[in-house]
Amino acid sequence: MSERSVWDDLVGQSRVAGYLSAAVEREAVSHAYLFVGPAGAGKKSTARSLACAVICADRGCGRCEACRRVKRGVHADVREVVPLGAATYVVDQIREVIYDVNLAPMEGERTIYIIEAADSFNEAAANAFLKTLEEPPAHVIIVLLATSYEAVLPTIASRCQVVRFRRIAPDEAVGLLIEKTGASQREAVAALAATGGVLVRAREFLNSPPRRLARDHMLATLKDLPVFDEHDTLRAARDLLAAVKAPLDEIKALHAVEVRERTEFVGGSAGKDLAERHKRQLTAREREGVTEVLNIAESWLRDCLVLSQDVGDLVANWDAVDAMEEVAAVMTPAAAVRALSAIKVARRRISYNVSPQLAVEAMLFDIREVLTCPR
């Protein structure tokens, strides 16, 4: 193995990294894992690292084309699955996964399925999946992710090797991010606020000019929202969504190349299937981007609240402190709660497949109303 590997990129979970890398070295990787731990612990990034280690000829060098594509979420043999139903998996979606599991890998010798929100399986979807989870084809590895072991149906959990992730304290997360990226403390705190405390995403955020620009758009919008009219607010929502989609352009270009190559070498049907999978991946990535700008809005409003209560040492967005102090001077805790509730509603709407554009528009109008009369 190379001196450095994908396991070195994981932060705060050395025990998990050691356990899984040893399994890869011994060629003793389980057919099914259940990764359990709090949000932000790095479960998905660890699942991608495991996929790299299994697919890469050098067992996860982190630098080859295969590893880079896995880490970007665009490798054809690494299928990332999220619930399509209203916060739950529907049976038809699981049947599609079952059908796909029995197909040969597209590029290499193994196929890895990373299934998020394993605690979202209902009884019907779980029952449909049990046989596949217990005895998948030899080339398949299934990794399920969940925040709580107790919330996963016992019939699902009992068929998996459980890997538990520890909670990383906020101060430790900031320190690890500074160590890994060279960011300042304030930059690290802001990045963690934008990414919901997920270390790997925070690291990617700091290295992504388009994502940092989306944050700037959100902060500028919040600053000017009290003086916006209806047209300005609608335009701000449109510009925010455009900023969210900007980081996806590179992924779209890679997807187009993959579909073209698949169509040329395998046939039109394979290219069509890959294009459909890519479409779902892009939708999921866009929703992650929308979640990020919601996180930024939420952290900005919380900063206003803590400033209004004279606890400025808890501020996450110091580069926007002037605008926040103006709001904090007149905002009551009740008004802050109303504005934060608007973000909560937007999250719920998006989870129920409401258009992100409509959800963000409604959220901005609700926050605008609060900021216009912050009492």
N, C-alpha and C positions, 0 to 999 in steps of 0.2 A: 504494500500500500504506500502511496505517496506520504511525504512527511506531514503535510496538512491534508485534512479531509473535510467533508461536509459536517462531520460531528464537531469539529472545532468552531463552527459557526453558531452552534446552539449555546445559548447563554442561560446560566442559572439552573441547568438540569443535567449536571455532569453524571449523576448516578444513572439516569435514564439513558444518556448517550453511551455510557460504558456498557450497560447491559445489552443494548441493541446492537452496538458495533461488535461486541463479542459473539452475539448470536450469528451475525453475518460472517464473521471470521470462521466460526465453527460449522458454517452451513447448516445452522439449526434454527433458521427463521420459522416462526409459527405460521400456519395458514391463516390465522385470524387473531387480531389484537383488539383490545379495547383500551384506548388511551383515556384516562380519567384525570381531570384536574380543573382548577378554576380558569376562567377566561383570562387570557394573557400569559398563561404558563408556557406556551409554545408547542401545543399538541400538534397543530397542523404543520408547522415547520419541521417538527421532528418526524412526522409521517412522510413528508417530502424527502427528508434526509435519508430515511430508511429506503424509500424508493430509489434514490440516487445510488445508495450503497448496493442495492440488489441489481440495478440495471447497468450501472457503470462498469466498464471492463477493469477499472482500477478500484472497484469497491467504494466508490464515492469520493473521487478526487475533488469534486466541486468546481473544476475548471473546464472539463471537456464539454462538448456540445450537448451530450445527453444530460449531464448534470445541470447545465444552465437552463435547458428546456424544462426539466422537472421542477427546478426551483421557481421558474416563471409560471408554472402551471399549464404548460402547453405541450408536454410530451404525450404522444399518442397512446402510449402504454400505461399511463398513469391517469386514471379516471377519478375525478373529484366530483362527489355527489352531494347535493344539498336538497332539502325537502322542497317539493314543488307545490304541495298542498298548503293550506292555511296553517302554517307552523307544524305540519305533520307530514309524514311520508304517506303517499297514497299507494294502493295496491298495484295499480297500473305502472307506476314508476318503478317499484321494486321488481315487477315482472320483467320490465325492460332491462334492469340490471342483471337479473338471472339469465336472461337470454344472452346478454353481452358477455357474461362470465364464461359461457361455454364456447365462445369464439377464440380463435388463436390470437396471440399477440400480433400487433401490426408491424412492430419493428424488431423486437428482440425475442427473448425466451420467456420473459415473465410479464404478467400484467398485475398492476397494483391498484386497488380500489380504496380511495380515502373517502369515507362516508361520514359526513359531519352530522352533528345533532342526533347521535344515536339514541338519545332520550326522547326523540320525537316519533319513534316508531309506535304506531298503534297496534292493537292485537292482530288485526287482519294483515297488515303489512309485515309484521314480525313473523306470523305463522307462515306466510308465503316465502319468507327468506330463510327459515331455519335450516332446511336441508342443504341449501347452497352454502350457508355459513359454516355448517358442521363438516361438510365434505366438498369443498370446492375442487375444481380441477387442479392438477399438480402444479400448473404454471401460475396459479392465482394466489395473491396475498390480499387479504381484506383487513383494513385498519379502520375501526370505528372510533369516533371522537365524542366525548360527552363531558359535561362539567361535573356530573354527580353519578357515582356508581349506583346509588340507591334509586335514581330516577330511570335507570335503564331496565327494561323488562328482564326478569330473571332468565327467561328462555333465551334471550340474546346474550346476556352477560356470561352465562354458564358455558357457552360455546366458544369463548374467547380467552386468550391469555391477557390478563389485566396488567396494565402498566400505569402506575400512579405518578402524577406530576405534582411537585410541591408548589405551594403558593410563594411567590416572590414579593417581598415587602417593597413598597414604593421607593424607599431610600436606596435599597439594594438595586432595584431596577435602574434608577437614575445612575448609580455608580457604574453598573455594568455597561450601560449605554455609553457613558463618557469614555470608559476604558476601551470599548470596541470601536468607537467612531471618532474620538477626539473632539466631540461636540462640547460646547460649554454646558454648564449646569442648566442654565435657562433654556437653551436649545433642546437639551434632553428632556426636561420637564414638559415643554410644549409639544414635543414629538410624542411622548407617551400619552399626553392628554388627547392628542389628535387621533391616536390609534387605539384608544380604549385600554391602554396599559399593556398592549401586546409588544413585547420586546423586539421580536423579529420584524414586525411591521414598523415599529418605530425606527429601527435601523434602516429599513428600506425607505421609509419616509424621508429621513435625513439625506439620503443619497438620491432622491427623486425630485429634481426641480419642478416638474409638472404638479406633483402632489403638494409641494410647498407653495406653489402658486395658487392652487385651489384653496389652501388655507388662507392666503392673503386675500383672495376674493371673498371668502366667508367673513373674515374680520372687517374688511372694508364695507361690506354690505350691512353688517350689524351696526357699525359706526354711523352710517348714513340713513339707516332705516327710519328713524323718527321724522325725517324731512322728505321721505319718498311719498309720491302719490301712487295710485293704483298701477299706472303704467310703469313707473319706475320699479315697483315691487315685482311685477311680472317679468320685466326685463332682467332684474337681478337674479330671479330664479332660473331663467333661461341661461344666463351667463354662468351661474354656478354649475349647472348640469353640464355645460360645455367644458368647463374646467375639469370636472370630474372625469369626463370621457377622454380628455387629452392623453393621459398616460396609457390608454388602451390602443392608441394608434400603432405602436410598435408590435403589440400582440396581434392585432388584426393583420398586419403585414406578414408576420410569421405564419399565421393560420392560413392565409391565402397561398403561400408557398407550399405548405404541407398538403393542402387539399389538391393543388395542382399536381404535385408529385405522386400523391396517392392515386389520383385518377389515371395518371399516365402509366404507372407501374402495376396497379392492381385492378383497376376498372372503375367505371362510373359509379357503381353502387357503393363501393368502399369510400370513394370521395364524397358522395352524398351523405353517408353516415357520419363521416368525420366532420363535415361542414355543420351538420346538425349538433354534434357534440360541442364543437367550437362555439356555436351560437349560444348554447346553454352556459358555457364557461364565461363568455363575455358578459352575459346577463348577470351572472353571479359576481363577476369582478366589478361591474358597474355598481351593483348594489353595495359592495364593500366600499367603493369610493363615496357613495352617497352616505353610508354610515359614518365615514370619516368626517365629512363636513358637518354632519349632525353632532358628532363628538366635539368638534371645534366650537360649534354654536353653544353646546351645553357647557363646555368648560368656560367660555367667555361669560355666560350668564352666571355661572357659579362664582367666577372671579368678581363680577359686579356685586354679588351678594356678600362675599367675604370682605370685600373692600368697604361695603356699607356697614359692616360690623367691626371694622378696624382690626381685621386679622389678615393683613396684607402678605404675611409670610406664606400664606397658602395659595397665592396667585400662581397660575400656570402660564399665562400669556403676557409676560412682562412687556413685550414689544407693542402691545395694544393698551397699555395701562392708562394713558391719557384719556382715551375715549371711555374706558371703563370707569374711571374716577368721576367723570361727568354724570354717567348714569347712576353710579353708586350714591352720589350726593343726594339724589331725589328718589331712588328706588326703595320701596318698602319690601320686607321679606315676602309679604303676600303677593306682591306684583312679580317678584322673582319666581315664586312657585308657579304662578300662572304661565309665565313664559317658558319655564322648564317643562311644564305639562304639555305645551304645544309641541315640543320636541318628542316627548314620549308618545304623543298621538301620531306624529309623523312616522316614528319607528313602527308602531303597530300597523298603520296603514300599509307601509311598504311590506311588512311581513305577510299581509293579506293580499299581496300582489296588486295593490293600487299603484298606478303610474308614479314613479319617483318625481316626475315633473309636477304632477298635481299635489303630491304630498308635500313637496318643498314649497310650492306656491302657498298652500294653505298655512303651513307653518310660519312662513315669513309674514303673512298678513296678521296672524295671531300675535306674533312677537312684536310687530309694528304697533299693533293696538296697545300692547302693554307699555312699550317704550314711549309712546305718545302720551300716555297717562299712567306713569309708573307708581301709582298709589294703591 
